[in-house]
Amino acid sequence: HKRILDDSGYSHIGITVDNFEEAEEALKSKGVILNIKRKTSIGWTIGYFNDPDGNVLEIIYRPENEEI
């Protein structure tokens, strides 16, 4: 089954990466395609995908790996 972001409980797990393009390519090499990819208004690049169990995962790139 596929989880969606508005299911009850946790919505997703976010993972910070040092290089978005490299992380995306590594995922693609394993057959993973991002469902959503966008740049935020504060300059972060984010991408969402589902793991084999349908959990939503997010990769996050923050310029200079700024703290949240």
Secondary structure as the mmCIF struct_conf table of DSSP 4:
data_model
#
loop_
_struct_conf.conf_type_id
_struct_conf.id
_struct_conf.beg_label_comp_id
_struct_conf.beg_label_asym_id
_struct_conf.beg_label_seq_id
_struct_conf.end_label_comp_id
_struct_conf.end_label_asym_id
_struct_conf.end_label_seq_id
TURN_TY1_P TURN_TY1_P1 LEU A 5 ASP A 6
BEND BEND1 ASP A 7 GLY A 9
STRN STRN1 ILE A 13 THR A 16
BEND BEND2 ASP A 18 ASP A 18
HELX_RH_AL_P HELX_RH_AL_P1 PHE A 20 SER A 29
TURN_TY1_P TURN_TY1_P2 LYS A 30 GLY A 31
BEND BEND3 ASN A 35 ASN A 35
STRN STRN2 ILE A 36 LYS A 39
TURN_TY1_P TURN_TY1_P3 SER A 41 ILE A 42
BEND BEND4 GLY A 43 GLY A 43
STRN STRN3 THR A 45 ASN A 50
TURN_TY1_P TURN_TY1_P4 PRO A 52 ASP A 53
STRN STRN4 VAL A 56 TYR A 61
HELX_RH_3T_P HELX_RH_3T_P1 PRO A 63 ASN A 65
#
